[in-house]
């Protein structure tokens, strides 16, 4: 909760929110549209990218609603809808092709090792994009645990390890968010629980553009890490074009 954010953690969060456009810009941002350009790395390959699931033509992310709509997914004219943990695939006429009210439950036990069907990929990328687009503004809903130091892309970074709310659909309950001296989010460490205990990523946020006053990265590069040390192993690399829509939507 925000009252827990005192001292260095509180100052770090305040600086980050200002650098990311401030509360007014965040409150006005209703939708961000991404057009995926590239997806590669060990995780997409192992989970079936281009074999069992494909790119959507675009993704509309409504961060205040924890909702994402994948267009032309899993096929032309169809849509995938992620809403706060629930997933649904619908055809062009709105007919339901597949649905799960609690998609995370389908990854329990040995089932997490499977290759992903379209609904599985929708859940993973849906929760990732909706959570990412709320950062750093939603961090105040979590509890800061410790200040951490790390490096990324040649920069010294200051971070905070956070225990996130149990109801939030995201990679893991505990994650660490690292900021540069200006407050821009540059690195994000987590364990992708639905993939497995070994999916320990250092997620580097790169190539920012500003949309409706909010800086948004066009390149997301995730490498495997050991503790806080990064490795050269690329877990995931994504490149996205970005547009934003404000209150007029």
C-alpha positions in Angstrom: 0.0 0.0 0.0 1.1 3.6 -0.7 1.5 4.3 3.0 4.4 1.7 3.1 6.4 3.7 0.5 8.5 5.9 2.8 12.2 6.8 2.9 14.3 5.9 -0.1 11.6 3.6 -1.6 9.1 6.4 -1.4 11.4 8.9 -3.0 12.3 6.5 -5.8 8.6 5.9 -6.6 7.8 9.6 -6.6 10.7 10.3 -9.0 9.7 7.4 -11.2 6.1 8.5 -11.5 7.2 12.1 -12.4 9.6 10.8 -15.0 7.0 8.6 -16.6 4.7 11.5 -17.2 3.0 12.1 -13.8 -0.3 11.0 -12.4 -2.4 13.3 -14.7 -1.0 11.7 -17.9 -1.5 8.2 -16.4 -5.1 8.9 -15.4 -5.9 10.2 -18.9 -4.3 7.2 -20.7 -7.2 4.9 -21.5 -5.6 2.7 -24.2 -2.2 1.9 -25.7 -2.1 0.1 -29.1 0.9 -2.1 -29.9 1.6 -3.5 -33.3 4.0 -6.5 -32.8 7.0 -6.5 -35.2 9.3 -9.2 -33.9 9.3 -11.9 -31.4 12.2 -14.3 -30.7 14.1 -16.0 -28.0 14.2 -19.3 -26.1 10.7 -19.0 -24.5 8.6 -18.3 -27.6 10.5 -21.0 -29.5 9.9 -23.6 -26.8 6.3 -22.7 -26.3 5.4 -22.9 -30.0 5.5 -19.4 -31.6 4.6 -19.7 -35.3 3.6 -23.4 -34.8 0.8 -23.4 -32.1 0.2 -19.7 -31.8 0.9 -16.6 -34.0 1.3 -12.9 -33.8 -1.9 -10.8 -33.4 -2.1 -7.9 -35.9 -2.3 -5.5 -33.0 -3.0 -5.4 -29.3 -5.1 -2.8 -27.5 -4.2 -2.5 -23.9 -6.5 -0.9 -21.4 -4.2 -0.7 -18.3 -6.7 0.7 -15.8 -9.0 -2.2 -16.6 -6.3 -4.9 -16.7 -7.7 -5.7 -20.1 -6.1 -6.4 -23.5 -7.7 -7.2 -26.9 -5.6 -9.2 -29.4 -6.9 -8.5 -33.0 -6.8 -11.1 -35.8 -5.9 -13.6 -33.1 -5.6 -16.6 -33.3 -6.7 -16.1 -37.0 -7.9 -13.3 -39.2 -11.2 -11.9 -38.1 -11.0 -13.4 -34.6 -10.1 -11.8 -31.3 -8.5 -12.8 -28.0 -9.6 -10.9 -24.9 -7.7 -10.9 -21.6 -9.5 -9.4 -18.7 -7.9 -9.5 -15.2 -6.9 -13.2 -15.5 -9.8 -14.4 -17.7 -9.3 -15.2 -21.3 -11.7 -15.6 -24.2 -11.3 -16.3 -27.9 -14.1 -15.1 -30.1 -14.9 -15.3 -33.8 -15.9 -12.5 -36.1 -19.5 -12.7 -35.1 -18.8 -12.7 -31.4 -19.2 -16.4 -30.9 -17.0 -17.9 -28.2 -14.4 -20.3 -29.5 -12.7 -20.9 -26.1 -12.8 -19.4 -22.7 -11.4 -19.7 -19.2 -12.4 -17.6 -16.2 -9.2 -18.6 -14.3 -6.5 -19.2 -16.9 -3.7 -19.3 -14.4 -5.1 -22.5 -12.8 -4.5 -24.3 -16.1 -0.7 -24.0 -15.6 -0.6 -25.8 -12.3 1.6 -28.8 -11.8 3.0 -30.6 -14.8 0.6 -28.8 -17.1 3.0 -25.7 -17.1 5.5 -27.6 -19.2 3.1 -27.9 -22.2 3.5 -26.1 -25.5 1.1 -23.2 -25.6 -2.2 -23.1 -27.4 -3.5 -19.7 -28.5 -5.4 -19.2 -25.2 -2.2 -20.0 -23.2 -0.2 -17.4 -25.1 -3.1 -14.9 -24.7 -2.9 -15.3 -20.9 0.8 -14.9 -20.7 1.2 -11.9 -23.0 -2.1 -10.4 -21.8 -1.1 -10.2 -18.2 2.4 -9.1 -19.1 1.3 -6.2 -21.2 -1.5 -5.0 -18.8 0.9 -5.1 -15.9 3.8 -3.5 -17.7 1.7 -0.6 -18.9 0.6 0.2 -15.4 4.2 0.7 -14.2 5.4 2.5 -12.2 2.0 4.0 -11.4 0.5 0.9 -9.8 3.6 0.0 -7.7 2.0 1.8 -4.7 -0.5 -1.0 -4.5 2.4 -3.4 -3.5 4.6 -3.5 -0.5 8.3 -2.4 -0.8 10.7 -5.0 0.7 14.2 -3.8 0.0 16.3 -1.4 -2.0 18.5 -3.1 -4.6 21.3 -2.1 -6.9 22.1 -3.4 -10.4 23.3 -2.5 -13.8 21.7 -2.6 -17.2 23.0 -1.4 -20.6 26.0 0.2 -18.9 23.9 2.2 -16.4 24.0 2.0 -12.6 20.4 1.5 -11.4 18.6 1.7 -8.2 15.7 -0.6 -7.6 13.1 -1.7 -5.2 12.0 -5.3 -4.5 8.2 -5.3 -4.2 5.6 -7.8 -3.0 2.7 -7.3 -5.4 -1.0 -7.8 -4.5 -2.0 -11.5 -4.5 -4.9 -10.8 -6.9 -2.7 -9.2 -9.6 -2.1 -11.4 -12.6 1.6 -11.0 -13.4 4.8 -13.1 -13.5 5.4 -13.6 -9.8 4.4 -12.2 -6.4 7.8 -10.7 -5.8 9.5 -8.6 -8.5 12.3 -6.0 -8.5 12.0 -2.7 -10.5 15.2 -0.8 -11.4 15.3 2.9 -12.4 18.0 5.1 -13.7 19.0 8.4 -12.0 16.1 10.2 -13.8 13.5 7.7 -12.6 13.0 5.9 -15.9 12.3 2.1 -15.5 15.2 0.3 -17.2 15.2 -3.2 -15.8 12.6 -5.5 -14.2 13.5 -8.8 -12.5 11.0 -11.6 -11.9 10.4 -15.3 -12.1 7.8 -16.3 -14.7 5.9 -18.7 -12.5 3.7 -20.2 -15.1 6.8 -21.2 -17.1 8.7 -22.7 -14.2 11.1 -22.0 -11.3 14.0 -21.7 -13.8 12.4 -18.8 -15.7 14.3 -16.1 -13.9 14.4 -13.1 -16.2 16.1 -9.7 -16.2 13.8 -7.7 -18.5 15.5 -4.7 -20.1 13.2 -1.8 -21.2 14.7 -0.1 -24.3 13.9 2.4 -27.1 11.3 4.5 -25.4 8.8 6.7 -27.3 6.4 9.1 -25.7 2.7 8.5 -26.3 0.2 10.9 -24.5 3.0 12.1 -22.3 3.9 8.6 -21.1 7.2 7.0 -22.1 6.7 3.5 -23.5 9.5 1.0 -24.6 9.3 -0.3 -28.1 11.9 -3.0 -27.4 11.6 -5.6 -24.5 14.7 -7.8 -24.1 14.7 -10.5 -21.5 17.8 -12.5 -20.5 18.1 -15.3 -18.0 19.8 -14.3 -14.8 21.5 -15.9 -11.8 20.6 -13.9 -8.8 21.1 -10.3 -10.0 23.8 -11.3 -12.5 22.6 -11.4 -16.1 23.6 -14.0 -18.6 23.8 -13.8 -22.5 20.9 -16.3 -22.9 18.0 -14.5 -24.5 14.7 -15.7 -23.0 12.6 -13.3 -25.1 13.1 -10.4 -27.4 10.1 -8.4 -28.6 9.8 -5.3 -30.8 6.6 -3.3 -31.0 5.3 -0.2 -32.7 3.4 2.0 -30.3 0.4 4.3 -30.5 -1.8 5.7 -27.7 -5.4 6.7 -27.3 -6.7 9.1 -24.6 -10.0 9.8 -23.0 -11.7 10.3 -26.5 -11.9 6.5 -26.9 
